[in-house]
Amino acid sequence: IICELVYQNATSEVFYQAFCHYLPHLCNLLARGGERYEDVQVLKPIGSMVLECGELFLGMLLQTPAVLQSLIPAILNLSSHPDQVIVELTFNFWTELELILEGAEESTKEAFVPVYVDLFRCLLPRLQFPPETQIQSAEERESFRDFRHIIGDCLKDCVRVSGSTAAVELILTAVEQAMARSNQWQPIEAVLFALRTVASVIDRRESERLPTLFPLLLTLRSHPRLIYSCLLVIGCLSDWLKYHQDLLPAAIDYIVMGLTTPGDSEVTAAAAMAMRYLCESCGDLMVRYAEQLLTLYDTVMSQMVLEEEDQLSLTESICHVIVADVHQIATLLPLALNKFTTKLTSVDTKPEQVNLALQHLALFIELIVPDSISIISTTFPMTLIYQRDIEPVLPVIVERCGDVVSEGTSALLKAAISRYSRSLGQSWLLQTVTLCQHLYTLNKFPQAVYTLRYAVLLGDCNVVVQRQIISHIRDNFAIYAQKPLDCLNMITSMYDYWRYISVPNDPLSDVLPHSLITLITGIVKDSSQGAAELSAALIVALRMAMHAGSVTN
């Protein structure tokens, strides 16, 4: 009741004076709060009331520093309370205060630096995982992980007020203390998590404490969880490493160690992600290591130690390095692509491997585009390789491997349409559309529809090509109308996609309503179809009619 009254009168001087009058007594009550269940149950409502009032009156409190100074220690005390729920109550207050301080004068902000430093220090231990001997339920583990991320957001607020150097100093001290007094991984991992969380708000040019901390982190190799955490930290600090080139070789060595660590998929996945971030941020610096990276790339990919997603991350890494130096693209690109183009032509390659190879090639087409080039020429190395080694074998691949390669083929064709339609022209685009149409016959038609639609939207199609594409989409909806449930599922999924990504001249804007009407008519005429199919189709039709006012069908 009190909180609601205050909320309704947040600008009232009378209510604010009443809050100030009772604040000392409230702070005394908060200070008495113990760890017993009964104490916590009393502390929660009082703490909630004080915090909500504090948030609502923050503007006035900043005009009366003496009152705010009496409130801050009480809230800091709540932030260090053993009960997780009590701690969470305080986070919104610290965030609201930080937002106000962002626009305040520098002298006002500096007065709160010690407060946020203390807050950072008291929250660090809360990030620590419990000992491995302590049994937790799945729900408790998930709750704690969520709690860690909430703390991470609050730590970012601390860094924004205290500054990067002060925060890194706290992290460095905590790491050194944890390494000195404990042989367990949990205390060190907690600090690494804090660093990873606040990395995005640390000044990229911070050169006082982080250059001391970073090499220390690279010595942590005693436990897989520490290696995993250090790899994630490297990835998060990739922008910072761009301004501290002397530390790049050590960072690369650590990532290589993670990539070649057998038997731990989490570590290798973190290493692949760290390499991707590092190459994306520091591609121009990584060019000097291009040959070594390509050798590592071949080794790791041939060993098949990475999951598919992580393999794709590693391919992105190589792309960022290759494209960073225009003069080396023609030399480095064939070395990186050879393993994939060979799989396309080998009859011994399993369809699943062909599909993955196509996805890798799609990444190369998408990413090997130097910033200095607006329109890719027909003589660009990646264009030449696509036309010579990839495009001619696509029909054979589709014929041999069937719908297993539909995902990879669609990704490849979308990338090719996006990058090459202007330079290779309308005749090439028409051939590509014909190949997409061939995918329809493989019972994997949604990807092909999206690719055709993509061709219209991004391929600069002329009228002839656009009509051909729309004709293909109409024809195949008609074919699938023979299987009402399958067709309805496809129309629904495409409608949901189109509803959120609808643009002018979208071929789906006319095709989808027309196809849905054809489907409904077919269901009505076919007595073997039940009421459920008709009801489902009509519901989609109503949704479509209510959403798309411009569609007259």
N, C-alpha and C positions, 0 to 999 in steps of 0.2 A: 504493500500500500504506500509506504513512504517513497519507494523508488518511482512509482507511478505518479505521485504528487510532484516529486522533483522533476520528473520528465516533462510534465505538463507546465512546469513553471521554471524551466531551465534558465531563463533570463531574469528571473525575479531576484532583486537585491535582498528582499526579506527572507526568501528561502535560503539564499546563499549565506546570509548572516546567521541564520539558525544552524546551518551546517557547520559553519566555523565555530559557533558556540559549543556545539556538542562534540566537535572533532576530537579534542583531547581525551574525553571520556571513551569515545569509540576506539581511539588508538590504544588506550589502556586495556580495553577488552580484547582487542586483537593481539596484544602482546602476551596476554595470559593463555592464549590458545596452545594447548599441548597436543600430543600425538595420540592420546586415547580416543577411542571412537566417540565417546560422549563430547569431548572437547571439539573434535572435528565437526560434529553435527551442529554445535553452537557457532563455531567459527564460520561455517559456510554462509549462512544468511547474513551475519554481520559483515563479513568480508564483501559479499556481493553488494550489499547496500552502500558501503563506503566506496567501493570501486566505481559503481554506477554513478553515484553522486560526484565522485572525483572526475569522472570522464565528462559529465555534463557541465561541470563548473570549471573545467580546465582553463578556459579563457580568463575567468575572473581570478582563479588561483595564481596564474602567472603575474597578475597585477598586484598580488599580495604575497610576496615571497616567503614571509614568515609563516603563513599558514601552510603553504605548499611544502616548506622544509619540515614541518611537523608531520605531514602526511606521507612523504616519500619513504622515510625509514619503516613505517608500518607496512607499506606495500612491498618494499624490498623483503621485509620479514616474511610476508605471505609467499613471495616468489621463491623463498628458500625452504618453505615448509615441506616436510616429508610426504604429505598427501598430494598425489598427482592432481586431483580435482581442484584443490586449493590453489596450486600453482597455476593451473590453466585459467583460473578466474582473473589473474592479473595481466594476462597478455594483451588484452584489448586496451587497457589503460596505457601500457608502455607504447603501444603502436599509436594511439591517439596523441600522446604527448610528443612522440617523435615527429608526427606529421605537422604539429603546430610549430615545433622547433625548426623545421625546415624553412619556414618563412620568417623566423624570428631574427633579431639582430645577432651578430656573431658573439657579442658579449653574453647575451642570454643563453645561447647554445653552449658556450664554454662552461657556464656554471653547472650544466648537467652532465658534463663529460665524466666526472667521478662517479655519478649515479649509474650511468650506463656501463661503465667499466665494472662496478661492483655487481651489477645485474648479470653481465656476461660471465663474470667469475663464478657467481652462485648457480648459474644454469648449466655450466659445463659438466659437472658431475651427474646431472640428471640424464645426460645422453648415454650413460654407460649401461650396456647390456648386463643382465644379472649373470652370476656365475653359471657355468655349464652344469653344475651339480643341482641347481635349482630348477625344478620341473615347472614348466608353464604350459597352460592350455593354448590351443591355437588362437582362441579369442584374445587371451592375454597378450600373446606375442604380437598380434595384429594391432591391438590397442596401444601397445608400447611403441611400435613403429610409427603409428600416426602421431603419437605424442612427441616423438623425436622431431618429426617434420614441423610440428607446430612450434616447438622450441627453436628450430632452425630459423623460422620466420622472425621470431623475436630477437634472435642473435643478429640478424641483418639490421634490425632497427638499432641495436647497440652499436654496430659498426658505423652506421650512418651518422650517429651522434659523436661517438668517441674518436672516429678516424681509423684508417687502416692500420697504421703503425701500432697504435695502442692495442688493437685487437690481436694483431699478429704476435705482439709481445706476450700477451696472455696465453696464446696458444703455444708459443715456443716454451714458455715456462712450464706449462702443463705437460707437454710432451717430455721435456727433460726430467721432470719429477716422476712421471709415470714410468719412464724407462729405468730410472734409478732405483725405484722402490718396489717394483712389481715385475714378476715374470709372466703375468697373465696378459692376454691380448685385449681384454675388454676396456681397461682405462685408456690405453693408447688409441684404440679404435674410436672411442667416444670423441677424443680431441680431433682425430682425423675427419670424423663426420662433421664436426663444427667447422673446420677449415673448408671442407668441401661445400658446405651450405652457404658460407659467407663469401666464397670466392668471387661470386658475381658482383659484389659491392666493394671488393678490395681494389684500391687504386692500382692500375696496371703498371704504374711507374714506381710503386713502393720499393724502395731500395735500402731500407735501414735494417729491417729484421727478417723479412721473407727470404732474402738471399742466404741468411744463416740457417733458417728453418728448413728450406727446401732440400739441401744436401743431406740433412739429418734424416728426413723422411725416407730418402732412398736407401738408407741402411737397414730399414725395417723389412726383414725377410724371414723372420722366424716362424711366422704363422700364416696360413693361407688367407685368413680374414684381414690381416694387416697388409698383405700384398694386394689383395683386392681393393682395400680402402685407399692405399697409396696410388694405385693406378687410376682410380676415380678422381683423386685429388689432382693428379697430373693433367687429366683431361679438363677439369674445371679451371685449372690455372694456365691453360694453353695461351690465352690472350696475354697473360702476364709474362709468359716465357718468351713471347715475341720481342719484348723489351729487355730480356736478360739472356742473350744468345749464348753466353758462356756456359749456361746450365743445360742447354739443349742436348749435347752428347750423352750426359748422364741420364737425362730423362728418357732418351731413345733406348739406351742400354737396359733401363729398368722395364720399359714396355716390351722389348724383345725377350727379356727373361720371362715376363708374364705370358707372352704368346707361345713360348716354347715349353711352358710348364705342363707336363702331361697329367691327365687324370683329374683336373679341376676345371669344369666348364665355366664356373663363375669367374675364375681368375682370367681365363683366356678371353671370355666375353668382355670383361672390363678392360683388358689390354687392347682388344680390337677397337673398342669405343675410344679409349685414350689416344690411340694412334690416329683415329679419324679426326678427333678434335684438334690434335696437335698439327696434323697436316693441313687441316682447313685454316687454322689461324696462322701457321708459320710456313705455308707452302713455299714461298720464295726463299726461305732459309733452309728448307729441307731438300731443295734441289741438289745441293752439294752432296747429299747422301743418297741420291737417286739410285745409283747402281746397287749399293748395299741393300736398299729397301726393296728393290725388285728381286734380288736374290732371296731375301727373307720372304717376300711375297710368294715366290715359287715354292719355297720349302714348306711354308705353313699350309698353303693351299693343297700341295701334293700329299701332305700328311693327313689331311682331313680331320684335324683336331678341333676345328671350329664348327659351331652350328651354322646353318645356312644364313641366318640373319647376321651373324658375326663375320662370315665370309664376305657378305655384301658390304659391311662396314669397312673391312680391310680394302676392298676394291675402291670404295670412295676415297680412302686415304691415298692410294696410289694415284687416282685421278687428280686429286688436288696438287700433288707433287708434279706430275707430268705437265699439267696445264700451266704451271707457274712460270715455266721458261719456254716461250714460243719456239725458240731456236732448237730445242732438244726434243720437241714433240715427235717429229718424224723418226728420230732414232729410238726413243724410249717406248713409243706406243706399240710397235710390233712385238717387242719383247714382252710386254704385259698382256697382249691379246692372244698370242700364239696358242696358249694352253686352251683357250676357249674356242677359237676358230677350228682347232684340230678336233675338238669334241663334236662339233657340228657335222663334220664330214665323216667321222668314224662310225661304221655300222656296229661296232662293238660297244659304243657308248649307250648306257641305259637311258630310256626316255626321261627319267627324273633328273639325271645329270645334264641332259640336253636342256631341259627346262631351266635349270639353275644357271647354266652357261649363258642362255639367252638373257636372263635377268642381269647377269654381270655385264654383258655387252650393252644392254640398255643403259646401264649406269655410265659406261664409257661414252656412249653417244650423247647422253644428257650433260655430262660434266666436262668433257674435253672441248670446251669452248672458251678460248681466251677472252678476257674482258675487252681487249682492244679490237675485237672483231664484232661487227654488227650483223653482217650477213655472211654465213659460212660459204666459202667458194667450193666449186666442184673439184678443185685440186687440193683442198685441205686434207691432211693425212687421214683423219678419221673418216671423212667422206669417201675417200678412195678405197679404204679398207672395207667399208660397209658395202659399197657397190661391187667390189671385186670378190670378197671372201664370205660375206654374210648374206646379202640379199639373194644371190642366185640359188642358194641351198635351202632357203626358207620353204618353198613349196614341197621339196623332198622331205624336209623334216616334218612338216605338218602331216604329210601323207604317211610317213613311217611311224611317227610317235603318237598321232591322234590327239585326243583332248588332254593328254598329260602335259603337253607343251603349250596349251592355249594361254596360260597366264604369262609365261615367258615371252611368247610370240607377241601377245598384245602389248606388253611393256616395251618390247623392242620397237614395234611399229609406231607406238605413240611417241617414243623418243625420236625416232627417225622423222616422223611427220613434223614434230615440233621444230627440229633443227634444220632439216634439209628441204622442206617443201618449197621455199622461196628459190633456192639455188638450183634444185633439180627439176623444177617446173611441173606443169599440170599433167603432162603425159606420165611422168613418174608417179605422181599422186594417184592417178587413175589406176595404174598397175597395183599400187599399194592397197587401194580400196578393193580391188578385185581379190587380192590375197586375203584381206579381212573377210570378204564375203565367203571365201572358202572355209573360214573357221566356223561359219554357221552350220555347216554340215557335220560338225564334230560334236554336237550336243553340248557345247560349251559356249552358248551364244551371247551371254551378257557382256563378257569381256570384249567381244568383237563389236557389239553395239556401241560400247563406250569408246572404242578406238575409232569407229566410223564417225561418231559424234565429234570426237576430238579433231578429226580431220576437217570437219566443217568449220569448227570454231577457231582453230589455230593454223589450219593449213592453207589459208588464202585461196580457197577453192573458187574456180570459176563456176558459171551456172551449170555447165554440162556435168562436171564432177559432182556438184552438190545434188543435182537431180538424181544422178546415179546412186549416190549414197542413200538418199531418202527412199528411193525405189527398193534398194536392198533391204533397208530396215522394214519397210511395209511388207515386202514379200515374205520375209522370215517371221514376222509376227503372224502372218496368215498361216504359215506352215505350222507354227507352234500352237495356233488356235485349235488344232486337232487334239491337243492334249490340254484341256481347259485348266486343270490345276497347275501344271507346269507353266503354262502361259500366264496365268494370273499371278503366280509368284514372281515371274520375271517382270511383268508390267508393274506390279506393286513396288518391287525393289528399284526399278528404274524411275518410277514416279517419285519415290522418296528422294532419290538422288537428284532428279530434275527440279524438284520443288525448292531445294535449297541452293541449287546452282543453275538458275535459269537465266539465260542471256538472250539478247535479240538474235533472231535468225536461227534459233536452236531447232534442229530438225525434230527433236522429240516433242516440241510444243504442239505440233499437228498430228504426228504419228501416234503418240500415246493415246489421246482420246479416240481417234479413229479406230485403233486396234482394240481398245477396250469395248467400244460399241459392237465391233464385229464379234468379239468374244462373247458378249452378253447375248447377242442375237443367236449365236451358235448354241449356247447353253439352253436358251428357251426352246429352240427347235428340236433339240436332242432330248427325247423323253428319258434316255438312260441317265442323264445328269440329274443329281438331286438338288433339293432346295438350298443346301449348304453352299454349293458352288455358286449358285445364282446370287444368294445373299451376300457372299463375300465380294463378288464382282460388283454388285450394286453399291456396296459400301465404298469401295475404291472409287467408283464413278462419282458418287456424291462428294467424296473428299476432293477429287480432282475438280469437279464443277464449282465447289465453294472456293477453292484456292485460286484457280486460274480464271479470273473474270474475263481475260482477253481471249480465251479459247471459246469460240462460239459453238463447237461441236457438242 
